[in-house]
Amino acid sequence: MKNILLIGNSGGVGSALNAAWHMRGDKVIGLSRQSDGFDITNEDTVERMLRTIKARFDIVFIATGGLETENSRPEKSLLDLGKGAFQEQFLLNAIGPALVLKHVPKLLHNDRATIIATLSARVGSIGDNRLGGWYSYRASKAALNQIIHSAAIELSRTHPKSICIALHPGTVRTSLTQKYVGKHPAVSPAEAANNLLKVMDSLRPEDTGLFFDWAGRRIDW
Ligand SMILES: NC(=O)c1ccc[n+]([C@@H]2O[C@H](COP(=O)([O-])OP(=O)(O)OC[C@H]3O[C@@H](n4cnc5c(N)ncnc54)[C@H](OP(=O)(O)O)[C@@H]3O)[C@@H](O)[C@H]2O)c1
């Protein structure tokens, strides 16, 4: 049985991961904005809520994020760019997970294999960007990937058995994609969760700091 801390267990992918781990008999502690008031963009909240947890975890999974925020919609053109949209996207998709990474290492075992995983997105890959657009979301996920890579290097010193990775879940039918998925092939949250669990099952120590898709294939930075 694994002990798992799941941040964002209220989302489409997050709730499916929660269900999949429960089916396996793992023990999940979930934290969400809607049930627990866990706002990942507020460091006081992140620090305070993580401090009250006494358990130690084998997996910490960050499943929060957004494609739209109060003032941002995926941009089609440079003319659509706005400072507020960039600030909100970076706060939610990059700074929020970074705040969790800052306060979560003390909750990890440091004498056995642990995983710290965060949901990134393939569109955050610079090497894979062939369509352009979606500036602020893409840039926020690229920043998240850089943060994950740096955190993996630092954690390998204090937690030598840790594997810290960014994951792309595929295109999943959730509230995040509802307006955008169109005819693009998409999977159910349950299928995405099972795929992600398989990827995590197959991780090796040398995979730390890398970016994988739902099938365990490496994604170009
Ligand atoms: N769906 C896809 O096809 C797809 C593809 C690539 C990457 N992703 C990534 O996967 C992640 C999850 O996506 P999803 O499809 O599951 O989206 P979703 O169903 O819209 O869920 C979003 C989650 O983020 C949480 N959240 C948003 N703002 C928050 C905040 N300020 N503080 C704490 N939690 C916050 C929501 O919490 P509350 O509901 O409690 O407010 C919810 O749990 C995102 O990072 C997304 O970029 C998804």
The ligand as an SDF file (V2000), in Angstrom:
LIG
                    3D

 48 52  0  0  0  0  0  0  0  0999 V2000
   -7.5560   17.7760  -19.5930 N   0  0  0  0  0  0  0  0  0  0  0  0
   -6.5700   17.7420  -20.4680 C   0  0  0  0  0  0  0  0  0  0  0  0
   -6.7410   17.3240  -21.6440 O   0  0  0  0  0  0  0  0  0  0  0  0
   -5.1860   18.1800  -20.0840 C   0  0  0  0  0  0  0  0  0  0  0  0
   -4.1710   18.1180  -21.0660 C   0  0  0  0  0  0  0  0  0  0  0  0
   -2.8740   18.5380  -20.7140 C   0  0  0  0  0  0  0  0  0  0  0  0
   -2.6070   18.9680  -19.4260 C   0  0  0  0  0  0  0  0  0  0  0  0
   -3.6190   19.0150  -18.5020 N   0  0  0  0  0  0  0  0  0  0  0  0
   -3.2850   19.5320  -17.1740 C   0  0  0  0  0  0  0  0  0  0  0  0
   -3.8310   18.6950  -16.1870 O   0  0  0  0  0  0  0  0  0  0  0  0
   -4.1780   19.4690  -15.0270 C   0  0  0  0  0  0  0  0  0  0  0  0
   -5.5920   19.1130  -14.5740 C   0  0  0  0  0  0  0  0  0  0  0  0
   -6.4650   19.3380  -15.6380 O   0  0  0  0  0  0  0  0  0  0  0  0
   -7.9880   18.8410  -15.6200 P   0  0  0  0  0  0  0  0  0  0  0  0
   -8.3110   18.5540  -17.0310 O   0  0  0  0  0  0  0  0  0  0  0  0
   -8.1800   17.8120  -14.5670 O   0  0  0  0  0  0  0  0  0  0  0  0
   -8.7100   20.2000  -15.2140 O   0  0  0  0  0  0  0  0  0  0  0  0
   -9.9920   20.4890  -14.3100 P   0  0  0  0  0  0  0  0  0  0  0  0
  -10.9410   19.3490  -14.3440 O   0  0  0  0  0  0  0  0  0  0  0  0
  -10.4680   21.8300  -14.7350 O   0  0  0  0  0  0  0  0  0  0  0  0
   -9.3700   20.5570  -12.8310 O   0  0  0  0  0  0  0  0  0  0  0  0
   -8.5710   21.6410  -12.4560 C   0  0  0  0  0  0  0  0  0  0  0  0
   -8.1240   21.4260  -11.0380 C   0  0  0  0  0  0  0  0  0  0  0  0
   -7.2780   22.5290  -10.6790 O   0  0  0  0  0  0  0  0  0  0  0  0
   -7.7180   23.0240   -9.4220 C   0  0  0  0  0  0  0  0  0  0  0  0
   -7.4120   24.4380   -9.2560 N   0  0  0  0  0  0  0  0  0  0  0  0
   -7.6040   25.4470  -10.1230 C   0  0  0  0  0  0  0  0  0  0  0  0
   -7.2000   26.6090   -9.5800 N   0  0  0  0  0  0  0  0  0  0  0  0
   -6.7410   26.3070   -8.3300 C   0  0  0  0  0  0  0  0  0  0  0  0
   -6.1840   27.0620   -7.2750 C   0  0  0  0  0  0  0  0  0  0  0  0
   -5.9870   28.3990   -7.3590 N   0  0  0  0  0  0  0  0  0  0  0  0
   -5.8290   26.4180   -6.1430 N   0  0  0  0  0  0  0  0  0  0  0  0
   -6.0060   25.0780   -6.0190 C   0  0  0  0  0  0  0  0  0  0  0  0
   -6.5340   24.3180   -6.9740 N   0  0  0  0  0  0  0  0  0  0  0  0
   -6.8890   24.9270   -8.1220 C   0  0  0  0  0  0  0  0  0  0  0  0
   -9.2150   22.7810   -9.4050 C   0  0  0  0  0  0  0  0  0  0  0  0
   -9.6340   22.8360   -8.0570 O   0  0  0  0  0  0  0  0  0  0  0  0
  -11.1360   23.2270   -7.5890 P   0  0  0  0  0  0  0  0  0  0  0  0
  -12.0450   22.5510   -8.5730 O   0  0  0  0  0  0  0  0  0  0  0  0
  -11.1790   22.6150   -6.2220 O   0  0  0  0  0  0  0  0  0  0  0  0
  -11.2430   24.6960   -7.5890 O   0  0  0  0  0  0  0  0  0  0  0  0
   -9.2480   21.3830  -10.0080 C   0  0  0  0  0  0  0  0  0  0  0  0
   -8.9350   20.4240   -9.0190 O   0  0  0  0  0  0  0  0  0  0  0  0
   -3.9620   20.9310  -15.4160 C   0  0  0  0  0  0  0  0  0  0  0  0
   -2.7050   21.3510  -14.9350 O   0  0  0  0  0  0  0  0  0  0  0  0
   -3.9250   20.8970  -16.9350 C   0  0  0  0  0  0  0  0  0  0  0  0
   -3.1380   21.9390  -17.4680 O   0  0  0  0  0  0  0  0  0  0  0  0
   -4.8900   18.6300  -18.8100 C   0  0  0  0  0  0  0  0  0  0  0  0
  1  2  1  0
  2  3  2  0
  2  4  1  0
  4  5  1  0
  4 48  2  0
  5  6  2  0
  6  7  1  0
  7  8  2  0
  8  9  1  0
  8 48  1  0
  9 10  1  0
  9 46  1  0
 10 11  1  0
 11 12  1  0
 11 44  1  0
 12 13  1  0
 13 14  1  0
 14 15  2  0
 14 16  1  0
 14 17  1  0
 17 18  1  0
 18 19  2  0
 18 20  1  0
 18 21  1  0
 21 22  1  0
 22 23  1  0
 23 24  1  0
 23 42  1  0
 24 25  1  0
 25 26  1  0
 25 36  1  0
 26 27  1  0
 26 35  1  0
 27 28  2  0
 28 29  1  0
 29 30  1  0
 29 35  2  0
 30 31  1  0
 30 32  2  0
 32 33  1  0
 33 34  2  0
 34 35  1  0
 36 37  1  0
 36 42  1  0
 37 38  1  0
 38 39  2  0
 38 40  1  0
 38 41  1  0
 42 43  1  0
 44 45  1  0
 44 46  1  0
 46 47  1  0
M  CHG  2   8   1  16  -1
M  END
$$$$
